[in-house]
Every structure is written in C-alpha cells, then in structure tokens.
Amino acid sequence: MKVLSLVGARPQIIKEAVLHRRFKEKGIKEVLVHSGQHYDYNMSDVFFEILQIRKPDYNLNVGSGTHGEMTGKIMIEFEKVLLKERPDLVLVYGDTNTTLARALVSAKLKIPVAHVEAGIRQKPKDMPEEINRVVTDHVSQILFCPSELAVENLRKEGITEGVYFTGDVMYDLFLKMKPLFRYDLFRTLGLKENGYIVCTIHRDFNTDVPERLREILEQLRRLSKRYEVVFPVHPRTAKRIREFGLAELLNEILVIEPADYLNMMGLIEKSRFVITDSGGLQKEAYWCGKRAIVVMPDTGWRELVEAGWNVLSEPDEITEKSEYIDNHVSLPENVYGEGNASEKLAEVILQL
Ligand code: UD1
C-alpha cells in the first residue's frame, strides 16, 4: 500500500504530524508532497521542526496568488508527481485550495482519494473553504469524518459509501503533544494565568471587508481595558490591516507573529478564553478546557456551540458575548472522539 499525502497550509501540516507516525508504525509507505501554499517560516517550516515531521519528498513551491492561480498551479505540478509515483491512494486533509486541487487531479487520473475531515459543512456557502470541502467530498472514495454530524451531513448529500466515523486526528495530536506544550511566549509576554485572551482572525469574510475588520479590532481594543489581548497575526490579516490603515487600533494589544503549535497550545491553556475564526482553534480551546467566541456566522464545529461551550458572534457583539463566555459551564465530553482517529484511519487504509 503506497499512500501519497498532501500538505500545503498550516492546519494540514499539523494533521500530517499524527498520521505520518501512524503510517510508519503500520508499515504503510507514504510519499509526502508540500504544495508550498504556506511558505513563511512561521506558517510552515516551524511546524515541521517542532512536530518532527520528515522533509517532504516533493515541494511544488506554488506560493500565493488568486484562488484560480493557486489551484491551477498546484494541479499542473501535482499531476506530474502523481504520474511518476502512481500511489494506491491519495490522502487529502481539510478544506484548503491545496486540498481541492489535489483531489481533482487524483480523481481525474482515477486514483482513489481519501478525505480526512470529510463532511464538515458551514455557511456562508460561498466561502472558499466551504467550496473546497464540498467538491473534495464529492470526488473522494473514502471519507474520514471527525464527528457524527459530519457523517449525517454527507448522508444528506447522498454520500453513504466509504464513509467512516474516526473522530478528529487533531485530538490525537493534542493528546500526544500535551506533555510538550511550551510556555516561552507566555513568559516572555509577561502574562498572568487566566488574565488574558488569545485572538486569531484570518477568514476572508472577516479580513477582506474593511468595516468588519475595523469592528473586530475596535472590539479587541475595548476588551484590552479588562484583559491583556494576545493577537498572533496571520499574514493575510497583517496585510489587510496595513492596506486599510487600521494599525493604530492595535496600540493596546499584544501583537505577535503566528505562534508555533507547542507555544500556541501553551498560550491557550493558560488563557481566560479565546476569540477566533479558525476551525482548529475552536476545538483546541475546548480540549484545553477553554471556551471560545467564534467570529463567524456559522461553524463546521457546531457540536461545541450546541453544547453551550462555544458561542458564535458577529464582530459588533464580541464584547457582549465575552460577558457570557466568561462564566463556568460544564465541559462536554469527547465531542470529537477519543483520540484514536489515526489508528482507526490506518486500519481502514490497510484493509483497502
Ligand atoms: C488557508 C486556508 C484555510 C486555513 C488557513 C490556515 C484556503 C482557501 N484557506 O487560509 O482553510 O484555515 O490557511 O492558516 O486554502 N501568506 C503569507 N505567507 C504564508 C501564507 C500566506 O504571506 O506563508 C499570505 C499571502 O499574502 C496569501 C494570504 O496570506 O495570499 C492568504 O493565504 P492563503 O493560503 O490564500 O489562505 P489563508 O488565509 O492562509
């Protein structure tokens, strides 16, 4: 069994960290391809180093561009790799442009595609990640779902074959890495346990509309009168803040570069709560026992909202929602499986 795994953006590199170890253990041969969608040290290399992932066998170095350019470039370069390697299975992760481009090329070459994190659905339907997810699910033969809701979402779209509920591989990684979480940033920023909020924002609907981004930053400034606000800024967001002339709104905020996984988890673990539009961070906050204000009209990780743990928010409601979130509620249990998703996934692959 030869599997070709694809990474490109930060959240995929994190998922690869769990799976590559599991594949090695089970004797599954893996070829690793990086698209180069994320190329900054802080967005890519640092995760390979800290999570001890081996160097990719191929790097397509596509970099940034419009959605069409990026998807097209990955497709052209990836097809060459596929024709050379001829794997038995192509494994794609998540919802990025890298995921979509590779799923399409593989499906057209009639090489089976397995989608890790299949079945997640969220509004607005026109957000790039949602388009990527839906199309990828519909051209995949094997669909590994992180939640029961994801299985149900696929069923509603008529996809019932090759669907497996595995739980979330990011939980496997979280449990494995927990003893290694780092507190360097927590210390160098001079933070106090429970005395600060961690915020990340990078979705296009939040960053690319000037009024929306301004409102988010104004709300953070308001909150910074009560707590320290730590804001690791994604490159897309940094670019927009400069373009829209909003930098002065950050004066009271602890702005830092995107943090590596171990330090980011360390920061969340000691925080009061989290404000985010990242899919991964909504769950990681929960695994750390922290609640999150999710700055989105909807979330693919709806279970945590329905359990009353996380809360959705429009930009102008953030301060108000922070009153609500700053209370104790009981932690819902094992919402995304038991931390053995990679084991279940490898078992399925071995039986193909
Ligand atoms: C991508 C994924 C998103 C995922 C996120 C995690 C898509 C459509 N979205 O969003 O699902 O949650 O990654 O971070 O694939 N940039 C840099 N350096 C980098 C990477 C990006 O400067 O290393 C800048 C570029 O200007 C680029 C912009 O950020 O144009 C956006 O990057 P892109 O990869 O398009 O999407 P993300 O917002 O990172």
Residues whose N, C-alpha, C, O or C-beta is under 5 A from the ligand:
A	BS01	UD1	A9 R10 P11 Q37 H38 Y39 D40 M43 S64 G65 D95 T96 N97 T98 P128 E129 H202 P235 R236
